[in-house]
Amino acid sequence: MKKLLAYFAALGRRLLELRDTPHAIAGGVAIGMFIGFTPLFGLKTLLCLGLAYLLRCNPIAAVIAVSLHDVVTPFWPVLLKLEYDIGAWILGIFHELPTKSEMKGFHIQDMLKWTTFFDVGLPLLIGSLFLSTPAAILSYTGMLTFLQYREKKRANSHKEASP
């Protein structure tokens, strides 16, 4: 547990040591948080890099943020269930939020069929937007505010230090 905390602390320090504009770093963090909530396992880092490039944000900040998002790994079963329930409700699969998911007649080979994407993947992806969008907005505004405050504080300390 101690090593895990040290790992996340090191990622946080790397994020704060980046040399870029506050907007670019905050944008990268927002992209990382947004992609972190999606169920696109195995593609998250590539998606972060691509989106950061397209949106002209800091790609390193995006990759660090998606790695920091791994802190919620123990909660993935709950998050995935919530994302699926929201997505299924939005798509009209259910007319009301379900109270209990049933796994009757499920076989692991069913996961390899393309139709499974429409039954499971699409509701997960749609539902993840309802968690990832607020997380991205909050992380962007929080990081931008913090970085601008830190930049002002450094500028004021440099003014006071120079005669």
N, C-alpha and C positions, 0 to 999 in steps of 0.2 A: 504494500500500500504506500509505503514511504517513497519507493522508486517511482510509482505512478504519479504521485503528487509532485515529485521533483521534475518529472517529464513535462507535466502540464505547466509548471512554473517556468521551466526553461522555454517552452513555446511562447508563453506570455511575454517573457523578457525579449525574445527575438522579435516579437511583434512590435514591441515598444522601441526597439533599436532600429527599425526600418527608417530609411531616409527617403522620404517622399512627402508630398503634400498631405495635410490632414484629410482632405476629401478623398484622395486616392487610396489611402490606407483604410479609412472608414468604409469606403466603397468595397474594397477587397474583403474586409471583415463581414460586411453585409452579404456579399456573394457567398462567402464560405458558410455563413449561418443558414442562408436560404437553401443552398444545395445540401447542407448537412441534414436537413429534415426530410429530404426526399428519399424514397426507397430505391434509389438507383445505386445500390452497392456495387463497388468495383469501378464505377464511372465518375465518382464524385470529384476526384482530384483533376481529372481531365476536363470535366465540365467547369470546374472553378477556374482553371487556367484559361480556357476558351472564353468564358464569360468576362473574366477580368480583362482579357485582351480586347474583346469587342467593346466593352464599356469604359475602357481606358482607366482601369483601376489597378491597384497594386496586386499582381498575381501572387506574390509571396504572402501577402496578408490574407488573400483568399485561401491559399493552401494551409496556412497556419490555422486560420479560423475553422476550416473544415476538420482539421485534426483536433483542435480544441473541442469541437462539437462531440467528439468521441466520449466525452465525459458522461453523456446520456446513454451510453451503450447498455448499462444494466436496465434501463427503462424502455428499451426498444420494443419488447413485446406489448407493453401498454400503449406506447406511441403508435405502433403499427395497427393495433386494434382500433384505436381512436381515429387514426387517419382513414382506415378502411370504412368504419362506420359512417364517418362524415361524407366520404366520397360516394359510398353506396346510397346514402340518403339524398345527396345532391343529384346523382344520376337517376334517381327514381327507382332504384332496385328495391328499396324499402319505402313504404309510404310514411313510416315513422322510424325514429332511431331504434335499432334493435336492442334488446336487453341482453341477449345471450347468443353467441355464435355457436353454430353446430358444425361439427366436422364429420358428419355421417357420409360414408361412401367416398372418402378422400383417399387417393393413392398417390404415392410420391411421383410416379411416372406422369401423373396429370400435370405436374409443374412444368413439364417439357413441351406441352402443347401450346400452340399459339392462342387457342381459345381461352386458355387460362389467363392470358394477359387482360382480356376484356372482362373476365369474371372477377379477377383479383387485382391485377396490376393497375388497371385504369382507375378503379375506385381508390386504391392506395395513392396513386399519383395525384388525383384531384383532391383528395382529402389532405394530403401533405401540404398543399398550397395554403390551407387555412391555418397551419401551424408555422410554416416557413416564412410566410409574408410578414406577420407581426414580429417574428424573431429577427428578420432582416432589418425591418424598420427600427426596432428598438436598438439593435446592435449598431446600426449606422449612426443614429442620433447620439447614442451614448458614447461611442468611440470618437465621433467628430467633436462633440463637446469636450471630452477629455483631452484630445490632442490639441484643440485650439486653446484650451486653458493652459496646458503645458507649454505651448509655444509662446503664449503671452507672458507666462511666468519667466521663461528663459530670456525673453527679450528684455523684460524689466530688470532681471538680475544682471544682464550684460550692460544695460544703461547705467545701473548703479555702480558697477565695478569699474567702468571706464571714466576717467576724469574729465 
